[in-house]
Amino acid sequence: MKISTVFIVLLLLPLISGCSAIISAPETVYQPREVQLLQHGRHSSLLLTAADQSRLRYSFGDWAWYVESDQSLASGSRALFKDSKGALGRQIVAPTTAGENLAAKVGVGIGQAYLFQVEAAQVDALIKSLEQQFTASQSVPFYSAERHLSFVPHSRPYSYSYNSNHQAADWLRALGLQVQGNPAWGNWRVKDSTTAKNH
C-alpha cells in the first residue's frame, strides 16, 4: 500500500471512530438467559450462557492478524482493505460466580461488558449454529495461548466492511436484539444504559 493511502486512512480514522451502533434489548423476555457483549479495545466477542449454565465465548477475526499474530503493516493493510481468511474463535468459560473477575476468567482484557437478558431458546439456537460451524471444520482447531481461544477457519472472509464488530452485531440480531448504526469501529451504545457495566 502506498504511503499516501496510509496517510488518508489515518486522517479518516477519527471520523470513522465517531460512528456508533445502538443496541436495543427486547422489551419482554419470557424465558431469560444471560448473554454479554465484550469489548476488547476495538474488537468484540460474545459470551453466551448455555442451558447448563456453562458459558461459551465466540469471536471473529482476521486469521493472520488474530490467530497467527502477524501484526505487521502489510498484514494490517490487507485486513483493512482486502478480503482475507476469517477465523472463528471459541472458548469454554466456567459458570458465573458471585463477584467474579470476568477478565481473569476469559484471560484477556475487557474494556466494557454489556449484559443482556434474551430468550433462552434463541441463545440455544445460536450456540447450536456456532457449534455446528466450529465442529464441521475439516481443520484441527488451532489454540492460541495469547487469545485463550481455539480457532477454525470461518466460512466468511474478514474485511473492514465485515470485521469482528459486524459479526457480533449479527449474532446479537440472531438473539432478538436490534442493532442500528455502524458497528465497524466497536463504538457500542445501549439504549437502556443500565445494561452496560464496566470491568
N, C-alpha and C positions, 0 to 999 in steps of 0.2 A: 504494500500500500504506500502511496506517495505521502511525503511529509505534509503536503498541503491538505490532503484528505484528512489526515490525523488532526491537523490544526482545526479544520472546520468542525470535526466531530467534538473536539474539546470545547469549542465555542458553543456548540449546541447542547452539550450536556446539562448546563444549568437550566435550560428551557425544558429539556426532556424530564429532568428531575422534578420539575414543578407539576407534572402530570400525576394524577392520583386515581385510585379505584375506590369506589364507595361500596361497602358491603352492607346489605340489609338482611337481617335474620328473619326467618318466618315468624309471623305473629302468633301462631298457635302450633304447638308441638304436642302430640298425644302420647307418644312413647319416646321420651327424650333420651338421647345418648350424646355424650360429650365428644367434641372434636376441637382441635386447636390448629390455627394457622400460625406457624412460627416464622419469624423474620430474622434472618441472619445477614445483617448488612443489607445488600441489595438482592439477596437471594431468599427464597421462601420454600418451606416444606410444610407438609400437612401431617398432623398426628391424629390418628383415628383410634377410637376405643372399640374393641371387639366385644362380642356378646359375653365372653368370659372375663371381661374387664382388662385383659391384656391390651397392649397398645402397639400399633404399627405406624411407623413414620415413613412417608414416601416423599421422594424428591426427584426432580427432573433437571438435567443439566447437560452441558457440552462434554462429550466423552474425554477429549484431550485435556481440556482445562480442569474439569471437575474430578475425573477419575484418575487420569494419568498425571495430574498436577503439572501439566505443561502450561505455565503461565507466562510464556514468552510473548513479545509483541506480535509475532506472526500468528501465534495461537489465538491471542485475544482478538486480533483483527479478523481472523477467519470466523471466529464465533460470533463476532458482531455483525459482519457484513455478508456472510455466506451461510447457506445451509450446511450443517456439519452433523456428524454422528451424535445422536442423542443417547442419554443414559437414564435408565430408571433405577433409582436407589431405594433400598428398603432396609429398615431397621426394626427389630423387635424390642420394645421398651416395656419394662415392668409396669404393673398396675399402679395407679395413683396412690400415694401415701400422704398422710397429713403433713403439711409443712415441707413437702419435697422441694429439692433444688432440681428443677426440670433440666436446666442446662447441664448439670453434672450427670444426670441420667442419660441424656442423649449424647453427651460428650463433645458438644460444640456450643459456641456462644449463641445466645438468644437475645437479640436486641429488644424484641417485643413479642408477646404471645397474645393472640386474640382467641378468646374462648367462646364457643357457641354450643347451644343445645339444639340438636336436629333430630329428625325421625330416625329411630333405630334401624328400621327396615332399609332406609336409604344408605346408612352407614354400612350395613351388612352387604348391600348390593355393590357399593363402591369397593369395599375390601375384596369381595369375590372377583370383581372385574380386574383389579390390580394384581391380585394373587395369580389369576389366570395368565395375565400378561407376563408376570415375573417367572412363573414356573414353565410357561410354554417356550421360553427362550432356549435355543439349542446351545447357547454358550454357557459355560460354567460360570456362576456368579463370581465376580471379582470383588474381594473385600478390601476396602480402603480403611486402614487403621486411622488415617488422618481425618476422614469424614465420618467414621463409625457407621458406614453404610455398605451393604452389598449391592453391586451393580450388575445389571444386564443391559444389553443394547435395547433402546426404545425404538418402537416402530416409526416414530415421528422424528424428523430431523430437528436439531436445535438451531435457532437463529435469534437475532434480536427481536424479530417480529413474532417469535414464539419461544420465549425463554421460560425459566422456572416459574416466574410470576404469572405468565399467561396460563401455564399448565395448572398452577394452584387455583387460579380463578375458575378454570373449567371444572376442577374437582369440587370446588365449593358449589358451583351451579348444580352439579350432579347430586349434591346433598340437600338441594332445595333452597339455597341462599341465592340472593340476587347480587350480581356484581356489575356495576356500571362504571364507565370511565376507562382509563388506560392503566392497566396494571404493570406495564413494561418495567418501570423503574422500582417497583416494590414499595411505592408510597400508598399504604393502605389506610383507609378511613372507615370506621364503622358507624353506621347511622345511629345505633344506640351505643353511646360511648362507654356505657357501663360494662360492655362485653370485653373491653380491652384492659389488659393489665401488664405492667412492666416486670421484667425479670433482670 
